Amino acid sequence: MAASKETDSLDSKFYKTADVFFPAYSNIGLTFDDVTLATLYSEVLPRETQLDIVLAEGLHLNIPIISSDMDTVTESRMAIAMALSGGLGLIHYNMPDREQLSEVSRVKNHVHGLIQDPIKTAPDQLIGDVLNLIEKKHFAFSTFPVVDAHGKLVGLLPGHVVKQRYSKRKVVEALTPRTQVQTINKRDLGHDPIAKADKFFTDHPGIHKLLVVDDQDRLHGLFTMSDVERITQERNAQFKPGRDAEFRLLCGAAVSATRNAFGELDRERILTHVGGLVERGLDVVAVSTAHGHSKGVGDAVRMLRDAFPKLPIIAGNVTSAAGVEYLADCGANCIKVGQGPGSICTTRIVAGVGIPQLTALYVTSRTAQKKRVTVVADGGITKSGDIVKSLTLSDAVICGGLFAGCPEAPGEVMEFSGKRYKQYRGMGSLAAMKAGSAARYGHSNDTNRKVAPEGVEALKEVTGSVDRVLAQLIGGIQSGMGYLGAANLAQLREKARYIRVSPAGQREAAPHDVVELKAGG
Ligand code: XMP
């Protein structure tokens, strides 16, 4: 609905577009809580908003959220969960190259709903041993495929015989023999294995398990009817999994600009490793360092661009227009922005450098538009409202802390005073640098040398699974878009108008003057 000239000019006096607002605050660094967004007339229902984004040619995300390349955040389990929800995971590089290759393979070979490495039993095991295993590992299931020493399928141990009264019997005496077990050859799974399994269960009333085998009858996986039913229902979800042209889940991986013994960029190692990642189907590589506007990072990006002309490259981190221009000119498609905003970062304290995130995003996004590259906002995001503000300037966001408490993040759960936590540490913390990430901060991996850590080792309270955390974040983004009348992310960027918030305004924004019984979200 068109507003009158008078109301329009009153609004625009207070609520300013990015190009008016940020230059007016060129003498101060602003971050998420320093500003708020003004609402606009809207005909957009939050649930109808579109969140898809093209980060580079050939890299299309259904939601603009990426999990951080940190060793306490993203390995294959997290990357699979992110891609299944429409986002992307960047596998960290604090591991030997061959391990990173297999982590990427795990994501690219993941078949949703197929348990690819099911818990198996052996024919001569006692049923009592199986019962002990169930108790020890807290398994919620009791049906197990039975395989021989070569991985060949021998039969299926059904739950109704896994009972104490049979504990002295061997598995081979109680199993359903191979001839009566329903299987499918993995060759026949096709592009849509879930649809195949779903049809199988409809065609075979009473059968709840379907085993996957190869030509040699070796076991390769297991479908259960309950998983398949849940996934078939989820298919109506608005945000589809992120997949490549061959229907495999999207996966990214980070590499650092490592140097050889002579202090030169280790070209051979980087090229061989990224070549291996690409062979396994990697969708995007991230040259991930604390200081992206540097010769080593530029040289690495240039070298990768020459060697892999079609591979999308994310590079960073920078916070200046010149940094964006430099990395774009070197051949990066997408620039990672953020120096010091992360929840575990101490770069600003230790090195005295870094820029509050919204100012950094404004400065970098304007140059990115000119250079036709995209921008991802990396670090400092603690709530969905921060993501909405971020997306008014960036194309996507990278989150570490928000996902570090999920079961899909690496690491064990610890319990203190009745509360459950997972470890979350900066890649510039001493422990992470010892494990390999020192190059990211411009140090050698020689742990005997004294280096100043730029991150802390911390804990995150255990949260729900990635899809639950994402559901909250996406709900918040969609609400924000509804308030601004933005049907998609391009409109959000176009329509955003900002105003600075006073400390009293910040206090007003959070629950106040109440006794909170239940935290929001
Ligand atoms: P959040 O706020 O999501 O931030 O937990 C994650 C991002 O922080 C960056 N990062 C670091 N920055 N020292 C830093 O200055 C560190 O030790 C460190 N570790 C991670 C990184 O960009 C990540 O995505």
Residues whose N, C-alpha, C, O or C-beta is under 5 A from the ligand:
A	BS01	XMP	S68 G340 P341 G342 S343 I344 C345 T346 T347 D378 G379 G380 I381 I398 C399 G400 G401 L402 R425 G426 M427 G428 S429 E454 G455 V456
